[in-house]
């Protein structure tokens, strides 16, 4: 490979349009490879805490057991493993933290409706464990291991078994919300706007003809 001279090397802004696309593809690959870090889960952890959802830890690290794959294949999605308990005033708190997110508002309202109905009938709230029963990651792989009275520890029975159906739907709604957030962040990370900014933030030099980093 011939040695590049000073004239052969340039900054991103000096590249031709076609060479810029090569440079962007290089940075996109880098962005895609580092996407799975913990930073992506911050909103999910915040929302879960308000809703009353506690994620299990994944492995030896203190990392939430959120599972996902994406973003272009059939079966892609997100799921999680953990537990759910009544969270006081969660609809108001979720609106304060996420004022424009109507999907989260609906989840908080739905959970509170279930808890209030059960409380009026029994005087108690209920608790549930959320598990995953397949190796895929989408929300339909999630199930409820137990739904129990938080005072007696006994499983809900009779008419209140309908709680389980509605509850797993709401947990799956939250998993879909997590996935949409991950997908939106992924799309932004790989957008021309962000890629150009990331390249501009670094002191990169490129082959003037090919756009490959040197």
TIRO-2110 file (N, C-alpha, C; in Angstrom, 1 decimal):
// TIRO-2110
0.9, -1.2, 0.0, N, 1, A
0.0, 0.0, 0.0, CA, 1, A
0.9, 1.2, 0.0, C, 1, A
0.7, 2.2, -0.9, N, 2, A
1.5, 3.4, -1.0, CA, 2, A
1.4, 4.3, 0.2, C, 2, A
2.4, 5.0, 0.6, N, 3, A
2.4, 5.9, 1.7, CA, 3, A
1.6, 7.1, 1.3, C, 3, A
0.7, 7.5, 2.2, N, 4, A
-0.1, 8.7, 1.9, CA, 4, A
0.7, 10.0, 2.2, C, 4, A
0.6, 11.0, 1.3, N, 5, A
1.2, 12.3, 1.5, CA, 5, A
0.3, 13.2, 2.2, C, 5, A
0.7, 14.4, 2.6, N, 6, A
-0.1, 15.3, 3.2, CA, 6, A
-1.3, 15.7, 2.3, C, 6, A
-1.0, 15.7, 1.0, N, 7, A
-2.1, 16.1, 0.0, CA, 7, A
-3.1, 15.0, -0.1, C, 7, A
-2.8, 13.8, 0.3, N, 8, A
-3.7, 12.7, 0.2, CA, 8, A
-4.7, 12.6, 1.4, C, 8, A
-4.4, 13.3, 2.5, N, 9, A
-5.1, 13.3, 3.7, CA, 9, A
-5.9, 14.5, 4.0, C, 9, A
-7.1, 14.4, 4.5, N, 10, A
-7.9, 15.6, 4.7, CA, 10, A
-8.9, 15.4, 5.8, C, 10, A
-9.6, 16.4, 6.2, N, 11, A
-10.6, 16.3, 7.2, CA, 11, A
-11.9, 15.9, 6.6, C, 11, A
-12.9, 15.6, 7.4, N, 12, A
-14.2, 15.1, 6.9, CA, 12, A
-14.8, 16.1, 6.0, C, 12, A
-14.8, 17.4, 6.5, N, 13, A
-15.5, 18.5, 5.7, CA, 13, A
-14.9, 18.6, 4.3, C, 13, A
-13.6, 18.2, 4.1, N, 14, A
-12.9, 18.4, 2.9, CA, 14, A
-13.2, 17.2, 1.9, C, 14, A
-13.8, 16.2, 2.4, N, 15, A
-14.1, 15.0, 1.5, CA, 15, A
-15.1, 15.3, 0.5, C, 15, A
-15.1, 14.5, -0.6, N, 16, A
-16.2, 14.5, -1.6, CA, 16, A
-17.4, 13.9, -1.0, C, 16, A
-18.5, 14.1, -1.6, N, 17, A
-19.8, 13.5, -1.1, CA, 17, A
-19.7, 12.0, -1.0, C, 17, A
-19.1, 11.3, -2.0, N, 18, A
-19.0, 9.9, -2.0, CA, 18, A
-18.1, 9.4, -0.9, C, 18, A
-17.0, 10.1, -0.7, N, 19, A
-16.0, 9.7, 0.3, CA, 19, A
-16.6, 10.0, 1.7, C, 19, A
-17.4, 11.0, 1.8, N, 20, A
-18.1, 11.2, 3.1, CA, 20, A
-19.0, 10.1, 3.5, C, 20, A
-19.6, 9.4, 2.6, N, 21, A
-20.5, 8.3, 2.9, CA, 21, A
-19.7, 7.1, 3.4, C, 21, A
-18.4, 6.9, 2.8, N, 22, A
-17.6, 5.9, 3.3, CA, 22, A
-17.2, 6.2, 4.8, C, 22, A
-16.8, 7.4, 5.1, N, 23, A
-16.5, 7.8, 6.4, CA, 23, A
-17.6, 7.6, 7.4, C, 23, A
-18.8, 8.0, 6.9, N, 24, A
-20.0, 7.8, 7.8, CA, 24, A
-20.3, 6.3, 8.1, C, 24, A
-20.1, 5.5, 7.0, N, 25, A
-20.3, 4.0, 7.2, CA, 25, A
-19.3, 3.5, 8.3, C, 25, A
-18.1, 4.0, 8.3, N, 26, A
-17.1, 3.6, 9.3, CA, 26, A
-17.6, 4.0, 10.7, C, 26, A
-18.1, 5.2, 10.8, N, 27, A
-18.5, 5.7, 12.2, CA, 27, A
-19.8, 5.0, 12.6, C, 27, A
-20.7, 4.7, 11.6, N, 28, A
-21.9, 4.0, 12.0, CA, 28, A
-21.6, 2.6, 12.5, C, 28, A
-20.7, 1.9, 12.0, N, 29, A
-20.3, 0.6, 12.5, CA, 29, A
-19.8, 0.7, 13.9, C, 29, A
-19.0, 1.7, 14.2, N, 30, A
-18.5, 1.9, 15.5, CA, 30, A
-19.7, 2.2, 16.5, C, 30, A
-20.6, 3.1, 16.1, N, 31, A
-21.7, 3.4, 16.9, CA, 31, A
-22.6, 2.2, 17.2, C, 31, A
-22.8, 1.4, 16.1, N, 32, A
-23.7, 0.2, 16.3, CA, 32, A
-23.1, -0.8, 17.3, C, 32, A
-21.7, -0.9, 17.2, N, 33, A
-21.1, -1.9, 18.1, CA, 33, A
-21.1, -1.5, 19.5, C, 33, A
-21.2, -0.2, 19.9, N, 34, A
-21.2, 0.2, 21.3, CA, 34, A
-22.6, 0.5, 21.8, C, 34, A
-23.6, 0.2, 21.0, N, 35, A
-25.0, 0.6, 21.4, CA, 35, A
-25.5, 0.0, 22.6, C, 35, A
-25.1, -1.2, 22.9, N, 36, A
-25.7, -2.0, 24.0, CA, 36, A
-25.2, -1.7, 25.4, C, 36, A
-24.7, -0.5, 25.6, N, 37, A
-24.2, -0.2, 27.0, CA, 37, A
-25.3, 0.2, 27.9, C, 37, A
-25.1, 0.4, 29.1, N, 38, A
-26.1, 0.6, 30.1, CA, 38, A
-26.8, 1.9, 30.0, C, 38, A
-26.2, 2.9, 29.3, N, 39, A
-26.8, 4.2, 29.1, CA, 39, A
-28.2, 4.1, 28.5, C, 39, A
-28.4, 3.2, 27.6, N, 40, A
-29.7, 3.1, 26.9, CA, 40, A
-30.8, 2.7, 27.8, C, 40, A
-30.6, 2.2, 29.0, N, 41, A
-31.6, 1.7, 29.9, CA, 41, A
-32.1, 2.8, 30.9, C, 41, A
-31.5, 3.9, 30.9, N, 42, A
-31.8, 4.9, 32.0, CA, 42, A
-33.2, 5.3, 32.1, C, 42, A
-33.8, 5.6, 30.9, N, 43, A
-35.3, 6.0, 30.9, CA, 43, A
-36.1, 4.8, 31.4, C, 43, A
-35.8, 3.6, 30.9, N, 44, A
-36.6, 2.4, 31.3, CA, 44, A
-36.5, 2.2, 32.8, C, 44, A
-35.3, 2.4, 33.4, N, 45, A
-35.2, 2.2, 34.8, CA, 45, A
-36.0, 3.2, 35.6, C, 45, A
-35.9, 4.5, 35.1, N, 46, A
-36.7, 5.5, 35.8, CA, 46, A
-38.2, 5.3, 35.7, C, 46, A
-38.7, 4.9, 34.5, N, 47, A
-40.1, 4.7, 34.3, CA, 47, A
-40.5, 3.5, 35.1, C, 47, A
-39.7, 2.4, 35.1, N, 48, A
-40.1, 1.2, 35.8, CA, 48, A
-40.2, 1.5, 37.3, C, 48, A
-39.3, 2.3, 37.9, N, 49, A
-39.3, 2.6, 39.3, CA, 49, A
-40.6, 3.3, 39.7, C, 49, A
-41.1, 4.2, 38.8, N, 50, A
-42.3, 4.9, 39.1, CA, 50, A
-43.5, 4.0, 39.0, C, 50, A
-43.5, 3.1, 38.0, N, 51, A
-44.6, 2.2, 37.8, CA, 51, A
-44.7, 1.1, 38.8, C, 51, A
-43.6, 0.8, 39.5, N, 52, A
-43.7, -0.3, 40.5, CA, 52, A
-43.0, -1.5, 40.0, C, 52, A
-42.3, -1.4, 38.9, N, 53, A
-41.6, -2.6, 38.3, CA, 53, A
-40.1, -2.6, 38.7, C, 53, A
-39.7, -3.7, 39.2, N, 54, A
-38.3, -3.9, 39.6, CA, 54, A
-37.6, -4.9, 38.7, C, 54, A
-36.6, -4.6, 37.9, N, 55, A
-36.0, -5.5, 37.1, CA, 55, A
-35.0, -6.4, 37.9, C, 55, A
-35.0, -7.7, 37.5, N, 56, A
-34.0, -8.6, 38.1, CA, 56, A
-32.6, -8.1, 37.6, C, 56, A
-31.6, -8.5, 38.3, N, 57, A
-30.2, -8.2, 37.9, CA, 57, A
-29.8, -9.3, 36.9, C, 57, A
-29.1, -8.9, 35.8, N, 58, A
-28.6, -9.8, 34.8, CA, 58, A
-27.2, -10.2, 35.2, C, 58, A
-26.9, -11.5, 35.4, N, 59, A
-25.6, -12.0, 35.7, CA, 59, A
-25.0, -11.4, 36.9, C, 59, A
-23.7, -11.3, 36.9, N, 60, A
-23.0, -10.8, 38.1, CA, 60, A
-22.9, -9.3, 38.2, C, 60, A
-23.2, -8.6, 37.1, N, 61, A
-23.2, -7.2, 37.1, CA, 61, A
-24.6, -6.6, 37.6, C, 61, A
-24.6, -5.4, 38.1, N, 62, A
-25.8, -4.8, 38.5, CA, 62, A
-26.5, -4.2, 37.3, C, 62, A
-26.9, -5.0, 36.4, N, 63, A
-27.5, -4.6, 35.1, CA, 63, A
-28.9, -5.1, 35.0, C, 63, A
-29.9, -4.3, 34.6, N, 64, A
-31.2, -4.8, 34.6, CA, 64, A
-31.4, -5.9, 33.5, C, 64, A
-32.2, -6.8, 33.9, N, 65, A
-32.5, -8.0, 33.0, CA, 65, A
-33.5, -7.6, 31.9, C, 65, A
-33.1, -6.7, 31.0, N, 66, A
-33.8, -6.3, 29.9, CA, 66, A
-33.2, -7.0, 28.7, C, 66, A
-34.0, -7.7, 27.9, N, 67, A
-33.5, -8.4, 26.7, CA, 67, A
-34.1, -7.9, 25.5, C, 67, A
-33.3, -7.7, 24.5, N, 68, A
-33.8, -7.1, 23.2, CA, 68, A
-32.9, -7.6, 22.0, C, 68, A
-33.5, -7.5, 20.9, N, 69, A
-32.8, -7.7, 19.6, CA, 69, A
-33.4, -6.8, 18.6, C, 69, A
-32.6, -6.3, 17.7, N, 70, A
-33.2, -5.3, 16.7, CA, 70, A
-32.2, -5.0, 15.7, C, 70, A
-32.7, -4.3, 14.7, N, 71, A
-34.0, -3.7, 14.6, CA, 71, A
-34.7, -3.9, 13.3, C, 71, A
-34.4, -5.0, 12.6, N, 72, A
-34.9, -5.2, 11.3, CA, 72, A
-35.4, -6.6, 10.9, C, 72, A
-35.5, -7.5, 11.9, N, 73, A
-35.9, -8.8, 11.6, CA, 73, A
-37.2, -9.2, 12.3, C, 73, A
-38.0, -10.1, 11.7, N, 74, A
-39.2, -10.5, 12.3, CA, 74, A
-38.9, -11.2, 13.6, C, 74, A
-39.6, -10.9, 14.7, N, 75, A
-39.3, -11.4, 16.0, CA, 75, A
-38.5, -10.5, 16.8, C, 75, A
-37.9, -9.4, 16.3, N, 76, A
-37.2, -8.5, 17.1, CA, 76, A
-38.1, -7.8, 18.1, C, 76, A
-37.6, -7.4, 19.2, N, 77, A
-38.4, -6.8, 20.3, CA, 77, A
-37.7, -6.7, 21.6, C, 77, A
-38.4, -6.4, 22.6, N, 78, A
-37.8, -6.4, 24.0, CA, 78, A
-38.7, -7.1, 25.0, C, 78, A
-38.0, -7.6, 26.0, N, 79, A
-38.8, -8.2, 27.1, CA, 79, A
-37.9, -7.9, 28.4, C, 79, A
-38.5, -8.3, 29.5, N, 80, A
-37.7, -8.1, 30.8, CA, 80, A
-38.2, -9.1, 31.8, C, 80, A
-37.3, -9.3, 32.8, N, 81, A
-37.6, -10.2, 33.9, CA, 81, A
-37.6, -9.4, 35.2, C, 81, A
-38.5, -9.6, 36.1, N, 82, A
-38.5, -8.9, 37.3, CA, 82, A
-39.8, -9.1, 38.1, C, 82, A
-40.3, -8.0, 38.8, N, 83, A
-41.5, -8.1, 39.6, CA, 83, A
-42.2, -6.8, 39.5, C, 83, A
-43.5, -6.8, 39.9, N, 84, A
-44.4, -5.6, 39.9, CA, 84, A
-45.1, -5.6, 41.2, C, 84, A
-45.2, -4.4, 41.8, N, 85, A
-46.0, -4.2, 43.0, CA, 85, A
-46.7, -2.8, 42.9, C, 85, A
-47.7, -2.6, 43.7, N, 86, A
-48.4, -1.3, 43.7, CA, 86, A
-47.4, -0.2, 44.0, C, 86, A
-47.5, 0.9, 43.2, N, 87, A
-46.7, 2.1, 43.4, CA, 87, A
-47.6, 3.3, 43.6, C, 87, A
-47.7, 3.8, 44.8, N, 88, A
-48.6, 4.9, 45.1, CA, 88, A
-48.4, 6.2, 44.2, C, 88, A
-49.5, 6.7, 43.7, N, 89, A
-49.5, 8.0, 43.0, CA, 89, A
-48.7, 7.9, 41.7, C, 89, A
-48.6, 6.7, 41.1, N, 90, A
-47.8, 6.5, 39.9, CA, 90, A
-48.3, 7.2, 38.7, C, 90, A
-49.6, 7.4, 38.4, N, 91, A
-50.0, 8.1, 37.3, CA, 91, A
-49.6, 9.6, 37.3, C, 91, A
-49.7, 10.2, 38.5, N, 92, A
-49.2, 11.6, 38.5, CA, 92, A
-47.7, 11.7, 38.4, C, 92, A
-47.0, 10.8, 39.0, N, 93, A
-45.5, 10.8, 39.0, CA, 93, A
-45.0, 10.5, 37.6, C, 93, A
-45.6, 9.6, 36.9, N, 94, A
-45.2, 9.3, 35.5, CA, 94, A
-45.4, 10.5, 34.6, C, 94, A
-46.5, 11.2, 34.8, N, 95, A
-46.8, 12.4, 34.0, CA, 95, A
-45.8, 13.6, 34.3, C, 95, A
-45.4, 13.6, 35.6, N, 96, A
-44.4, 14.6, 36.0, CA, 96, A
-43.1, 14.4, 35.3, C, 96, A
-42.7, 13.1, 35.3, N, 97, A
-41.3, 12.7, 34.8, CA, 97, A
-41.3, 12.6, 33.2, C, 97, A
-42.5, 12.2, 32.7, N, 98, A
-42.6, 12.0, 31.2, CA, 98, A
-43.9, 12.7, 30.7, C, 98, A
-43.9, 14.0, 30.7, N, 99, A
-45.2, 14.8, 30.5, CA, 99, A
-45.8, 14.5, 29.2, C, 99, A
-45.1, 14.2, 28.1, N, 100, A
-45.7, 14.1, 26.8, CA, 100, A
-45.8, 12.6, 26.4, C, 100, A
-45.5, 11.7, 27.2, N, 101, A
-45.5, 10.3, 26.8, CA, 101, A
-46.8, 9.6, 27.1, C, 101, A
-47.7, 9.7, 26.2, N, 102, A
-49.1, 9.2, 26.5, CA, 102, A
-49.1, 7.7, 26.6, C, 102, A
-48.2, 7.0, 26.0, N, 103, A
-48.1, 5.5, 26.1, CA, 103, A
-47.8, 5.1, 27.5, C, 103, A
-46.9, 5.8, 28.2, N, 104, A
-46.5, 5.5, 29.6, CA, 104, A
-47.7, 5.9, 30.5, C, 104, A
-48.3, 7.0, 30.1, N, 105, A
-49.5, 7.5, 30.9, CA, 105, A
-50.6, 6.4, 31.0, C, 105, A
-50.8, 5.8, 29.8, N, 106, A
-51.9, 4.8, 29.7, CA, 106, A
-51.5, 3.5, 30.5, C, 106, A
-50.2, 3.2, 30.5, N, 107, A
-49.7, 2.0, 31.3, CA, 107, A
-49.9, 2.3, 32.8, C, 107, A
-49.5, 3.5, 33.2, N, 108, A
-49.7, 3.8, 34.7, CA, 108, A
-51.1, 3.8, 35.1, C, 108, A
-52.0, 4.4, 34.2, N, 109, A
-53.4, 4.4, 34.5, CA, 109, A
-54.0, 3.0, 34.6, C, 109, A
-53.6, 2.2, 33.7, N, 110, A
-54.1, 0.8, 33.7, CA, 110, A
-53.7, 0.0, 34.9, C, 110, A
-52.4, 0.2, 35.3, N, 111, A
-52.0, -0.5, 36.5, CA, 111, A
-52.7, 0.0, 37.7, C, 111, A
-52.9, 1.3, 37.8, N, 112, A
-53.6, 1.8, 39.0, CA, 112, A
-55.1, 1.4, 39.0, C, 112, A
-55.7, 1.3, 37.9, N, 113, A
-57.1, 0.8, 37.8, CA, 113, A
-57.2, -0.6, 38.4, C, 113, A
-56.3, -1.5, 38.0, N, 114, A
-56.3, -2.8, 38.5, CA, 114, A
-56.1, -2.9, 40.0, C, 114, A
-55.1, -2.1, 40.5, N, 115, A
-54.8, -2.1, 41.9, CA, 115, A
-56.0, -1.6, 42.7, C, 115, A
-56.6, -0.5, 42.3, N, 116, A
-57.7, 0.1, 43.0, CA, 116, A
-58.9, -0.9, 43.1, C, 116, A
-59.1, -1.5, 41.9, N, 117, A
-60.2, -2.4, 41.9, CA, 117, A
-60.0, -3.6, 42.9, C, 117, A
-58.8, -4.1, 42.9, N, 118, A
-58.5, -5.2, 43.8, CA, 118, A
-58.6, -4.8, 45.2, C, 118, A
-58.1, -3.6, 45.5, N, 119, A
-58.1, -3.0, 46.9, CA, 119, A
-59.5, -2.8, 47.4, C, 119, A
-60.4, -2.3, 46.5, N, 120, A
-61.8, -2.1, 46.9, CA, 120, A
-62.5, -3.4, 47.3, C, 120, A
-62.1, -4.5, 46.5, N, 121, A
-62.7, -5.8, 46.8, CA, 121, A
-62.1, -6.6, 47.9, C, 121, A
-60.8, -6.4, 48.2, N, 122, A
-60.1, -7.2, 49.2, CA, 122, A
-59.5, -6.5, 50.3, C, 122, A
-59.3, -5.1, 50.2, N, 123, A
-58.6, -4.4, 51.2, CA, 123, A
-57.1, -4.4, 51.0, C, 123, A
-56.6, -5.1, 50.0, N, 124, A
-55.2, -5.3, 49.8, CA, 124, A
-54.8, -4.9, 48.4, C, 124, A
-53.5, -4.9, 48.1, N, 125, A
-53.0, -4.8, 46.8, CA, 125, A
-52.4, -6.1, 46.4, C, 125, A
-51.9, -6.2, 45.1, N, 126, A
-51.4, -7.5, 44.6, CA, 126, A
-49.9, -7.3, 44.1, C, 126, A
-49.2, -8.4, 44.0, N, 127, A
-47.8, -8.4, 43.6, CA, 127, A
-47.7, -9.5, 42.5, C, 127, A
-46.8, -9.3, 41.5, N, 128, A
-46.6, -10.2, 40.5, CA, 128, A
-45.1, -10.4, 40.1, C, 128, A
-44.8, -11.6, 39.7, N, 129, A
-43.4, -11.9, 39.2, CA, 129, A
-43.5, -12.1, 37.7, C, 129, A
-42.6, -11.5, 37.0, N, 130, A
-42.6, -11.5, 35.5, CA, 130, A
-41.4, -12.4, 35.1, C, 130, A
-41.7, -13.3, 34.2, N, 131, A
-40.7, -14.2, 33.7, CA, 131, A
-40.7, -14.3, 32.2, C, 131, A
-39.7, -15.0, 31.7, N, 132, A
-39.6, -15.2, 30.2, CA, 132, A
-39.5, -16.7, 30.0, C, 132, A
-40.3, -17.1, 29.0, N, 133, A
-40.5, -18.6, 28.8, CA, 133, A
-39.9, -19.0, 27.5, C, 133, A
-39.3, -18.2, 26.7, N, 134, A
-38.6, -18.6, 25.4, CA, 134, A
-37.3, -17.9, 25.3, C, 134, A
-36.5, -18.3, 24.3, N, 135, A
-35.2, -17.7, 24.1, CA, 135, A
-35.2, -16.5, 23.3, C, 135, A
-36.4, -16.2, 22.7, N, 136, A
-36.5, -14.9, 21.9, CA, 136, A
-36.6, -13.8, 22.9, C, 136, A
-36.6, -12.6, 22.3, N, 137, A
-36.6, -11.4, 23.2, CA, 137, A
-37.9, -10.5, 23.1, C, 137, A
-38.8, -10.8, 22.2, N, 138, A
-39.9, -9.9, 22.1, CA, 138, A
-40.9, -10.0, 23.2, C, 138, A
-41.9, -9.1, 23.3, N, 139, A
-42.7, -9.0, 24.5, CA, 139, A
-43.6, -10.2, 24.7, C, 139, A
-43.9, -11.0, 23.6, N, 140, A
-44.8, -12.1, 23.7, CA, 140, A
-44.2, -13.3, 24.4, C, 140, A
-42.9, -13.2, 24.7, N, 141, A
-42.2, -14.3, 25.4, CA, 141, A
-42.3, -14.1, 26.9, C, 141, A
-43.0, -13.0, 27.4, N, 142, A
-43.1, -12.7, 28.8, CA, 142, A
-44.3, -13.4, 29.4, C, 142, A
-44.3, -13.8, 30.6, N, 143, A
-45.4, -14.4, 31.3, CA, 143, A
-45.4, -14.1, 32.8, C, 143, A
-46.5, -14.3, 33.5, N, 144, A
-46.5, -14.1, 34.9, CA, 144, A
-46.3, -15.4, 35.6, C, 144, A
-45.3, -15.4, 36.5, N, 145, A
-45.0, -16.6, 37.3, CA, 145, A
-46.1, -16.8, 38.4, C, 145, A
-46.3, -15.6, 39.1, N, 146, A
-47.3, -15.6, 40.2, CA, 146, A
-47.9, -14.2, 40.3, C, 146, A
-49.2, -14.2, 40.6, N, 147, A
-49.9, -13.0, 41.0, CA, 147, A
-50.5, -13.3, 42.4, C, 147, A
-50.0, -12.6, 43.4, N, 148, A
-50.4, -12.9, 44.8, CA, 148, A
-50.9, -11.7, 45.5, C, 148, A
-51.7, -11.9, 46.5, N, 149, A
-52.1, -10.9, 47.4, CA, 149, A
-50.9, -10.4, 48.3, C, 149, A
-50.7, -9.1, 48.3, N, 150, A
-49.4, -8.6, 49.0, CA, 150, A
-49.5, -8.8, 50.5, C, 150, A
-50.7, -9.1, 51.1, N, 151, A
-50.8, -9.3, 52.5, CA, 151, A
-50.8, -10.7, 52.9, C, 151, A
-51.6, -11.5, 52.2, N, 152, A
-51.8, -12.9, 52.5, CA, 152, A
-50.8, -13.8, 51.8, C, 152, A
-50.2, -13.4, 50.7, N, 153, A
-49.3, -14.2, 49.9, CA, 153, A
-50.0, -15.2, 49.1, C, 153, A
-51.3, -15.3, 49.1, N, 154, A
-52.1, -16.3, 48.4, CA, 154, A
-52.4, -15.8, 47.0, C, 154, A
-52.5, -16.7, 46.0, N, 155, A
-52.8, -16.3, 44.7, CA, 155, A
-54.2, -15.7, 44.5, C, 155, A
-54.3, -14.8, 43.6, N, 156, A
-55.6, -14.2, 43.3, CA, 156, A
-56.5, -15.3, 42.7, C, 156, A
-57.8, -15.3, 43.0, N, 157, A
-58.7, -16.4, 42.6, CA, 157, A
-60.0, -15.8, 42.1, C, 157, A
-60.8, -16.6, 41.5, N, 158, A
-62.2, -16.2, 41.1, CA, 158, A
-62.1, -15.2, 40.0, C, 158, A
-63.0, -14.2, 40.2, N, 159, A
-63.0, -13.1, 39.2, CA, 159, A
-61.7, -12.4, 39.0, C, 159, A
-60.9, -12.4, 40.1, N, 160, A
-59.6, -11.6, 40.0, CA, 160, A
-58.6, -12.3, 39.2, C, 160, A
-58.8, -13.5, 38.7, N, 161, A
-57.9, -14.1, 37.8, CA, 161, A
-57.8, -13.3, 36.5, C, 161, A
-58.8, -12.5, 36.2, N, 162, A
-58.8, -11.6, 35.1, CA, 162, A
-57.7, -10.6, 35.2, C, 162, A
-57.3, -10.3, 36.4, N, 163, A
-56.2, -9.4, 36.7, CA, 163, A
-54.9, -9.9, 35.9, C, 163, A
-54.7, -11.2, 35.9, N, 164, A
-53.5, -11.7, 35.3, CA, 164, A
-53.5, -11.4, 33.8, C, 164, A
-54.6, -11.5, 33.1, N, 165, A
-54.7, -11.3, 31.7, CA, 165, A
-54.4, -9.8, 31.4, C, 165, A
-55.0, -8.9, 32.1, N, 166, A
-54.8, -7.5, 31.9, CA, 166, A
-53.4, -7.1, 32.3, C, 166, A
-52.9, -7.6, 33.4, N, 167, A
-51.6, -7.3, 33.9, CA, 167, A
-50.5, -7.7, 32.9, C, 167, A
-50.5, -8.9, 32.3, N, 168, A
-49.5, -9.2, 31.4, CA, 168, A
-49.5, -8.4, 30.2, C, 168, A
-50.7, -8.0, 29.8, N, 169, A
-50.9, -7.1, 28.6, CA, 169, A
-50.1, -5.7, 28.9, C, 169, A
-50.3, -5.2, 30.1, N, 170, A
-49.7, -4.0, 30.5, CA, 170, A
-48.1, -4.1, 30.6, C, 170, A
-47.7, -5.3, 31.1, N, 171, A
-46.2, -5.5, 31.2, CA, 171, A
-45.7, -5.6, 29.8, C, 171, A
-46.4, -6.2, 28.9, N, 172, A
-46.0, -6.3, 27.5, CA, 172, A
-46.0, -4.9, 26.8, C, 172, A
-47.0, -4.1, 27.2, N, 173, A
-47.0, -2.7, 26.7, CA, 173, A
-45.7, -2.0, 27.1, C, 173, A
-45.3, -2.2, 28.3, N, 174, A
-44.1, -1.5, 28.8, CA, 174, A
-42.9, -2.1, 28.1, C, 174, A
-42.8, -3.4, 27.8, N, 175, A
-41.7, -3.9, 27.0, CA, 175, A
-41.7, -3.3, 25.6, C, 175, A
-42.8, -3.1, 25.0, N, 176, A
-42.9, -2.5, 23.7, CA, 176, A
-42.4, -1.0, 23.8, C, 176, A
-42.8, -0.4, 24.9, N, 177, A
-42.3, 1.0, 25.1, CA, 177, A
-40.8, 1.0, 25.2, C, 177, A
-40.2, 0.1, 25.9, N, 178, A
-38.7, 0.0, 26.0, CA, 178, A
-38.1, -0.2, 24.6, C, 178, A
-38.7, -1.1, 23.9, N, 179, A
-38.2, -1.3, 22.5, CA, 179, A
-38.2, -0.1, 21.6, C, 179, A
-39.4, 0.6, 21.7, N, 180, A
-39.5, 1.8, 20.8, CA, 180, A
-38.4, 2.8, 21.2, C, 180, A
-38.2, 2.9, 22.5, N, 181, A
-37.1, 3.9, 22.9, CA, 181, A
-35.7, 3.5, 22.4, C, 181, A
-35.4, 2.2, 22.5, N, 182, A
-34.2, 1.7, 22.0, CA, 182, A
-34.1, 1.9, 20.5, C, 182, A
-35.1, 1.6, 19.8, N, 183, A
-35.1, 1.8, 18.3, CA, 183, A
-34.9, 3.3, 17.9, C, 183, A
-35.6, 4.2, 18.6, N, 184, A
-35.5, 5.6, 18.3, CA, 184, A
-34.1, 6.1, 18.6, C, 184, A
-33.5, 5.6, 19.7, N, 185, A
-32.1, 6.0, 20.0, CA, 185, A
-31.1, 5.4, 19.0, C, 185, A
-31.4, 4.2, 18.6, N, 186, A
-30.5, 3.5, 17.6, CA, 186, A
-30.6, 4.3, 16.3, C, 186, A
-31.8, 4.7, 15.9, N, 187, A
-32.0, 5.4, 14.6, CA, 187, A
-31.3, 6.8, 14.7, C, 187, A
-31.4, 7.4, 15.8, N, 188, A
-30.7, 8.7, 16.0, CA, 188, A
-29.2, 8.5, 16.0, C, 188, A
-28.7, 7.5, 16.7, N, 189, A
-27.2, 7.3, 16.7, CA, 189, A
-26.7, 7.1, 15.3, C, 189, A
-27.4, 6.5, 14.4, N, 190, A
-26.9, 6.2, 13.1, CA, 190, A
-27.3, 7.2, 12.0, C, 190, A
-28.0, 8.3, 12.5, N, 191, A
-28.4, 9.3, 11.5, CA, 191, A
-27.3, 10.1, 11.1, C, 191, A
-27.4, 10.7, 9.9, N, 192, A
-26.3, 11.6, 9.3, CA, 192, A
-26.0, 12.7, 10.3, C, 192, A
-27.0, 13.3, 10.9, N, 193, A
-26.8, 14.4, 11.9, CA, 193, A
-25.8, 14.0, 13.0, C, 193, A
-26.1, 12.9, 13.6, N, 194, A
-25.3, 12.5, 14.8, CA, 194, A
-23.9, 11.9, 14.3, C, 194, A
-23.9, 11.2, 13.2, N, 195, A
-22.7, 10.7, 12.7, CA, 195, A
-21.7, 11.8, 12.3, C, 195, A
-22.2, 12.8, 11.6, N, 196, A
-21.4, 14.0, 11.3, CA, 196, A
-20.9, 14.7, 12.5, C, 196, A
-21.7, 14.8, 13.5, N, 197, A
-21.3, 15.4, 14.8, CA, 197, A
-20.2, 14.6, 15.5, C, 197, A
-20.4, 13.3, 15.5, N, 198, A
-19.4, 12.4, 16.2, CA, 198, A
-18.1, 12.5, 15.4, C, 198, A
-18.1, 12.5, 14.1, N, 199, A
-16.9, 12.6, 13.4, CA, 199, A
-16.2, 13.9, 13.6, C, 199, A
-17.0, 15.0, 13.7, N, 200, A
-16.5, 16.3, 13.9, CA, 200, A
-15.9, 16.5, 15.3, C, 200, A
-16.4, 15.7, 16.2, N, 201, A
-15.9, 15.8, 17.6, CA, 201, A
-14.5, 15.2, 17.7, C, 201, A
-14.1, 14.3, 16.8, N, 202, A
-12.8, 13.6, 16.9, CA, 202, A
-11.8, 14.2, 16.0, C, 202, A
-10.6, 14.0, 16.2, N, 203, A
-9.5, 14.5, 15.4, CA, 203, A
-9.1, 13.5, 14.3, C, 203, A
-10.1, 13.1, 13.5, N, 204, A
-9.9, 12.1, 12.5, CA, 204, A
-9.4, 12.7, 11.2, C, 204, A
-8.6, 11.9, 10.5, N, 205, A
-8.1, 12.3, 9.2, CA, 205, A
-8.5, 11.1, 8.3, C, 205, A
-8.8, 11.5, 7.0, N, 206, A
-9.3, 10.5, 6.1, CA, 206, A
-8.5, 10.5, 4.8, C, 206, A
-8.4, 9.4, 4.1, N, 207, A
-7.9, 9.3, 2.8, CA, 207, A
-8.8, 10.2, 1.9, C, 207, A
-8.2, 11.2, 1.2, N, 208, A
-9.0, 12.1, 0.5, CA, 208, A
-9.7, 11.5, -0.7, C, 208, A
-9.2, 10.3, -1.2, N, 209, A
-9.8, 9.7, -2.4, CA, 209, A
-10.9, 8.7, -1.9, C, 209, A
-10.6, 7.9, -0.9, N, 210, A
-11.6, 6.8, -0.5, CA, 210, A
-12.5, 7.2, 0.7, C, 210, A
-12.1, 8.1, 1.5, N, 211, A
-12.9, 8.4, 2.7, CA, 211, A
-12.6, 7.5, 3.9, C, 211, A
-11.6, 6.6, 3.7, N, 212, A
-11.3, 5.7, 4.8, CA, 212, A
-10.4, 6.4, 5.8, C, 212, A
-10.6, 6.1, 7.1, N, 213, A
-9.9, 6.8, 8.2, CA, 213, A
-8.4, 6.3, 8.1, C, 213, A
-7.5, 7.3, 8.4, N, 214, A
-6.1, 6.9, 8.4, CA, 214, A
-5.4, 7.3, 9.7, C, 214, A
END
